[in-house]
Amino acid sequence: MAQLKANEVDAFLRKPAGYTVYLVYGPDHGLVTERGRRLAAASGVALDDPFSAIRLDADGFAADPERLLNEAYTVAMFGGDRLIWLRGVGNDRALTAQLDTLLADPPPRTTVVIEAGDLKKGAGLRTTVERAGAGLALPCYADNERGIQRLVDETFEAAGRRLELDARQFLVGHLGGDRRATRNELEKVLLYTEGQPAVTLDDVRAISGDASALAYDDVSDAVLAGDLPGFDRAMTKFDGAGGAPSVLFAVLIRQFQLLDRLRHDMHAHNKSAAAVVASARPPVFFARRKLIETALQRWPPQAIRAALQRLQDAVLQARRSRNLERNILHITLMALAIQSARRR
């Protein structure tokens, strides 16, 4: 079965080759776009050549359902390789049928890159590519903490800039959920600090000081503290700033994963909450250490894991009902904040 695991995709993209059809899919639209662009560039086709690089979107495909096959088996006017880059598609039956034909008889010197949304296991489009020897499926899920750390470090190293430790911790705690949004934030920091050899916490706070960025932390802190009035204020600020529910879900999941890991360390090494927080790696941001210590004393292991499961179930429910995503977010986080308040 030609499918990469989420943690194998970056390694493959360093030297992609060997397949005719690449299906890039998942809930992180920014990451889907970024990886689709990398695969298109790796095809070796000049992306500005309209005769060799054919770009289609879902609407264009719907208007001419046979175009994929027609383009795939067309020989370039001046010879050479060809690229067909199809963006923004869903689990389309007509597209799946054409891919069946194309993958059964892969056209020579043609690469097909397909960017799709979040496809469930068993979806026709995903299954067709996964089962074909000439196709490869690349999943794109929101960056975990390690992935965000790697992206932050690579970005600042490439720019030749030094990022101070507390500034790095702040960025890692506020990024994730969507790769495009993460890169945009990092580019804002680099532009704001252009000409400086080092980037400080004050720099990062200044450029990330918009309500949408800081509201994520405000909501997360209010949930962990069981601060119901603070939660109401933070959610109002978050909604008013147009914050992304998927990012806030990711922030809360990371916070409860941190609690789960630190709780395990408390039990395994017979340490206090203050001791495990002080020795945590990566370090807990100094301004939040007391909050995390209190949450560890308040939340037993079973409750932490139940909260994680509730958040993950809510994320799945929100993906299935996009029009109710914000309502699902409010209800889930309010329930966790109330639970935390009762544990005081």
C-alpha positions as CSV (number, residue, x, y, z in Angstrom):
1,M,0.0,0.0,0.0
2,A,1.5,3.3,-1.1
3,Q,0.9,5.6,1.8
4,L,3.4,7.4,4.0
5,K,2.8,7.9,7.7
6,A,2.6,11.5,8.9
7,N,6.1,11.4,10.4
8,E,7.6,10.0,7.2
9,V,6.5,12.7,4.9
10,D,9.2,15.3,5.5
11,A,12.0,12.8,5.0
12,F,10.4,11.7,1.7
13,L,10.0,15.2,0.5
14,R,13.8,15.9,0.7
15,K,14.1,13.7,-2.4
16,P,10.7,12.8,-3.8
17,A,10.7,10.5,-6.8
18,G,9.3,7.3,-8.2
19,Y,5.5,7.9,-8.5
20,T,3.2,9.3,-11.2
21,V,0.4,10.5,-8.9
22,Y,0.9,12.2,-5.5
23,L,-2.2,12.8,-3.3
24,V,-1.5,15.4,-0.6
25,Y,-4.5,15.5,1.8
26,G,-5.4,16.4,5.4
27,P,-7.0,18.9,7.7
28,D,-3.9,21.3,7.7
29,H,-4.7,23.2,4.5
30,G,-1.5,25.3,4.8
31,L,0.6,22.2,5.0
32,V,-1.2,20.6,2.1
33,T,-0.5,23.6,0.0
34,E,3.2,23.8,1.1
35,R,3.8,20.1,0.3
36,G,1.9,20.3,-3.0
37,R,4.2,23.2,-4.0
38,R,7.3,21.2,-3.1
39,L,6.2,18.2,-5.1
40,A,5.3,20.4,-8.1
41,A,8.8,22.0,-7.9
42,A,10.5,18.6,-7.6
43,S,8.8,17.4,-10.9
44,G,11.5,19.3,-12.8
45,V,8.8,21.1,-14.9
46,A,9.1,24.9,-15.3
47,L,6.0,26.0,-13.3
48,D,5.6,29.1,-15.4
49,D,5.4,27.1,-18.7
50,P,1.7,26.9,-19.6
51,F,2.3,24.1,-22.1
52,S,4.1,21.8,-19.6
53,A,2.6,22.8,-16.2
54,I,-1.2,22.5,-16.2
55,R,-3.0,23.9,-13.1
56,L,-6.5,23.0,-12.4
57,D,-8.9,23.6,-9.5
58,A,-12.0,21.7,-8.4
59,D,-14.3,24.1,-10.4
60,G,-12.2,23.8,-13.5
61,F,-12.2,20.0,-13.2
62,A,-16.0,19.9,-12.7
63,A,-16.5,22.0,-15.8
64,D,-14.5,19.5,-17.9
65,P,-14.3,16.1,-16.2
66,E,-12.3,14.5,-19.0
67,R,-9.5,17.0,-18.9
68,L,-7.3,15.2,-16.4
69,L,-7.0,12.1,-18.7
70,N,-6.7,14.3,-21.8
71,E,-3.9,16.3,-20.3
72,A,-2.2,13.3,-18.8
73,Y,-1.8,11.5,-22.1
74,T,-1.0,14.6,-24.2
75,V,2.6,14.9,-25.3
76,A,4.1,18.3,-24.6
77,M,4.4,20.6,-27.6
78,F,8.2,20.8,-27.4
79,G,8.7,17.4,-25.6
80,G,9.9,17.0,-22.1
81,D,8.2,16.3,-18.8
82,R,4.7,17.5,-17.9
83,L,3.0,18.4,-14.6
84,I,-0.7,18.4,-13.8
85,W,-1.4,20.2,-10.5
86,L,-4.9,19.8,-9.2
87,R,-5.9,21.8,-6.2
88,G,-8.8,22.0,-3.7
89,V,-10.5,18.8,-4.5
90,G,-12.7,16.5,-2.4
91,N,-13.7,12.9,-2.6
92,D,-15.0,13.3,-6.2
93,R,-16.3,10.2,-7.9
94,A,-15.5,11.4,-11.4
95,L,-11.9,12.2,-10.3
96,T,-11.6,8.8,-8.7
97,A,-12.7,7.0,-11.8
98,Q,-10.2,8.9,-14.0
99,L,-7.4,8.1,-11.5
100,D,-8.3,4.4,-11.7
101,T,-7.7,4.6,-15.5
102,L,-4.6,6.7,-15.2
103,L,-2.9,4.6,-12.5
104,A,-3.6,1.4,-14.4
105,D,-1.6,2.8,-17.3
106,P,0.7,5.6,-16.0
107,P,1.6,8.1,-18.7
108,P,5.3,8.4,-19.2
109,R,7.1,11.7,-18.2
110,T,3.9,13.0,-16.5
111,T,3.6,13.9,-12.8
112,V,0.2,14.5,-11.2
113,V,0.0,16.4,-7.9
114,I,-3.4,16.5,-6.2
115,E,-4.1,18.7,-3.2
116,A,-7.2,17.5,-1.3
117,G,-9.0,18.2,2.0
118,D,-9.3,15.9,4.9
119,L,-10.1,12.5,3.5
120,K,-11.3,9.7,5.8
121,K,-9.8,6.3,5.7
122,G,-11.7,4.3,3.1
123,A,-12.6,7.4,1.0
124,G,-12.6,6.5,-2.7
125,L,-10.0,9.0,-3.8
126,R,-7.6,8.1,-1.1
127,T,-8.1,4.3,-1.5
128,T,-7.5,4.5,-5.2
129,V,-4.1,6.2,-4.8
130,E,-3.0,4.1,-1.8
131,R,-3.6,0.8,-3.6
132,A,-1.8,1.8,-6.8
133,G,1.8,1.1,-7.4
134,A,2.2,4.4,-9.3
135,G,0.5,6.5,-6.6
136,L,1.5,7.8,-3.2
137,A,-0.7,9.4,-0.5
138,L,0.9,12.0,1.8
139,P,-1.2,12.9,4.9
140,C,-0.9,16.4,6.4
141,Y,-1.9,16.9,10.0
142,A,-1.3,19.8,12.3
143,D,2.2,20.1,13.6
144,N,2.9,18.7,17.0
145,E,5.2,20.5,19.5
146,R,8.4,18.8,18.1
147,G,7.4,19.7,14.5
148,I,6.8,23.3,15.5
149,Q,10.2,23.5,17.3
150,R,11.9,22.1,14.2
151,L,10.1,24.6,11.9
152,V,11.0,27.5,14.2
153,D,14.7,26.5,14.4
154,E,15.0,25.9,10.6
155,T,13.3,29.3,9.8
156,F,15.7,31.3,12.0
157,E,18.8,29.3,11.1
158,A,18.0,29.9,7.4
159,A,17.7,33.6,8.1
160,G,21.0,33.7,10.0
161,R,19.2,35.0,13.2
162,R,19.6,34.0,16.8
163,L,16.3,33.4,18.7
164,E,16.6,33.7,22.4
165,L,15.3,30.8,24.5
166,D,12.3,32.5,26.1
167,A,11.3,33.9,22.7
168,R,11.5,30.4,21.2
169,Q,9.3,29.0,24.0
170,F,6.7,31.7,23.4
171,L,6.6,31.1,19.7
172,V,6.3,27.3,20.1
173,G,3.4,27.8,22.5
174,H,1.5,30.0,20.2
175,L,2.0,28.3,16.8
176,G,0.5,25.2,15.2
177,G,-2.8,24.1,13.8
178,D,-2.1,25.4,10.3
179,R,1.3,25.4,8.6
180,R,0.6,28.5,6.5
181,A,-0.5,30.5,9.5
182,T,2.7,29.4,11.4
183,R,5.0,30.4,8.5
184,N,3.2,33.8,8.2
185,E,3.8,34.5,11.9
186,L,7.5,33.5,11.7
187,E,7.9,35.8,8.6
188,K,6.3,38.6,10.5
189,V,8.8,38.2,13.4
190,L,11.7,38.1,10.9
191,L,10.5,41.2,9.1
192,Y,9.9,43.1,12.3
193,T,13.4,42.3,13.7
194,E,15.3,42.8,10.4
195,G,18.8,44.0,11.1
196,Q,18.9,42.6,14.6
197,P,21.4,39.8,15.3
198,A,19.1,38.4,18.0
199,V,15.3,38.1,18.5
200,T,14.1,38.6,22.0
201,L,10.8,37.8,23.9
202,D,9.8,41.5,23.8
203,D,10.2,41.5,20.0
204,V,8.1,38.4,19.6
205,R,5.4,39.7,22.0
206,A,5.3,43.0,20.1
207,I,4.7,41.5,16.7
208,S,2.4,38.8,18.0
209,G,0.5,41.2,20.1
210,D,-2.6,41.0,18.0
211,A,-5.7,39.7,19.8
212,S,-5.9,36.5,17.8
213,A,-2.4,35.3,18.8
214,L,-2.5,36.1,22.5
215,A,-6.1,35.0,23.0
216,Y,-5.1,31.4,22.4
217,D,-3.0,31.5,25.6
218,D,-5.6,33.4,27.5
219,V,-8.3,30.8,26.8
220,S,-5.9,27.9,27.5
221,D,-4.8,29.4,30.8
222,A,-8.5,30.1,31.9
223,V,-9.4,26.5,31.1
224,L,-6.5,25.1,33.1
225,A,-7.1,27.5,36.0
226,G,-10.9,27.0,36.1
227,D,-11.3,30.8,35.8
228,L,-14.8,31.0,34.4
229,P,-15.0,34.8,34.2
230,G,-11.6,34.9,32.6
231,F,-12.7,32.2,30.2
232,D,-15.7,34.2,29.1
233,R,-13.5,37.3,28.5
234,A,-10.8,35.3,26.7
235,M,-13.4,33.6,24.4
236,T,-15.0,36.9,23.6
237,K,-11.5,38.3,22.7
238,F,-10.7,35.2,20.7
239,D,-14.0,35.3,18.7
240,G,-13.7,39.1,18.1
241,A,-10.2,38.6,16.7
242,G,-11.4,35.9,14.3
243,G,-9.3,33.2,15.9
244,A,-9.2,29.8,14.3
245,P,-10.9,27.0,16.3
246,S,-8.6,24.4,14.9
247,V,-5.6,26.2,16.2
248,L,-7.2,26.7,19.7
249,F,-8.0,23.0,19.8
250,A,-4.4,22.2,19.0
251,V,-3.2,24.5,21.8
252,L,-5.4,22.9,24.4
253,I,-4.5,19.4,23.2
254,R,-0.8,20.3,23.6
255,Q,-1.4,21.7,27.1
256,F,-3.2,18.5,28.3
257,Q,-0.5,16.3,26.6
258,L,2.1,18.3,28.6
259,L,0.1,17.7,31.9
260,D,-0.2,14.0,31.0
261,R,3.6,13.7,30.5
262,L,4.5,15.7,33.6
263,R,1.9,13.8,35.7
264,H,3.6,10.6,34.6
265,D,7.0,12.0,35.7
266,M,5.6,12.9,39.1
267,H,4.5,9.3,39.6
268,A,7.5,7.6,38.1
269,H,10.1,9.6,39.9
270,N,8.1,10.5,43.1
271,K,8.6,14.2,42.4
272,S,6.5,17.2,43.3
273,A,4.6,19.3,40.7
274,A,7.1,22.1,41.2
275,A,10.1,19.8,40.6
276,V,8.8,18.2,37.4
277,V,7.8,21.6,36.0
278,A,11.3,23.0,36.8
279,S,13.0,20.1,35.1
280,A,10.7,19.8,32.1
281,R,12.3,19.5,28.7
282,P,11.6,21.5,26.7
283,P,11.3,24.0,29.5
284,V,7.9,25.4,30.5
285,F,7.7,29.1,29.8
286,F,8.6,30.8,33.1
287,A,5.5,33.0,33.2
288,R,3.3,29.8,33.1
289,R,5.1,27.6,35.6
290,K,2.8,28.4,38.6
291,L,-0.3,27.7,36.5
292,I,1.0,24.3,35.3
293,E,2.0,23.4,38.8
294,T,-1.5,24.2,40.1
295,A,-3.1,22.3,37.2
296,L,-0.9,19.2,38.0
297,Q,-2.1,19.3,41.6
298,R,-5.7,19.7,40.5
299,W,-6.0,17.2,37.6
300,P,-5.4,13.4,38.3
301,P,-4.1,11.2,35.5
302,Q,-7.4,9.7,34.6
303,A,-9.1,13.1,34.3
304,I,-6.3,14.4,32.1
305,R,-6.6,11.5,29.7
306,A,-10.4,11.9,29.7
307,A,-10.0,15.6,28.8
308,L,-7.6,14.7,26.0
309,Q,-10.2,12.2,24.6
310,R,-12.9,14.8,24.9
311,L,-10.8,17.3,22.9
312,Q,-9.9,14.8,20.2
313,D,-13.6,13.7,19.9
314,A,-14.6,17.4,19.6
315,V,-12.0,18.0,16.8
316,L,-13.4,15.0,14.9
317,Q,-16.9,16.3,15.4
318,A,-15.9,19.8,14.3
319,R,-14.3,18.5,11.1
320,R,-17.5,16.6,10.2
321,S,-19.7,19.7,10.9
322,R,-17.7,22.8,9.8
323,N,-20.7,25.1,10.3
324,L,-20.9,24.1,14.0
325,E,-17.1,24.2,14.6
326,R,-17.1,27.3,16.8
327,N,-20.1,26.1,18.8
328,I,-18.4,22.7,19.4
329,L,-15.3,24.6,20.5
330,H,-17.2,26.8,23.0
331,I,-19.1,23.9,24.6
332,T,-16.1,21.6,24.9
333,L,-13.8,24.2,26.5
334,M,-16.5,25.6,28.8
335,A,-17.1,22.0,30.1
336,L,-13.3,21.6,30.8
337,A,-13.1,25.0,32.5
338,I,-16.1,24.1,34.7
339,Q,-14.4,20.7,35.5
340,S,-11.2,22.5,36.5
341,A,-13.1,25.0,38.7
342,R,-14.8,22.1,40.5
343,R,-11.4,20.6,41.3
344,R,-10.2,23.6,43.3
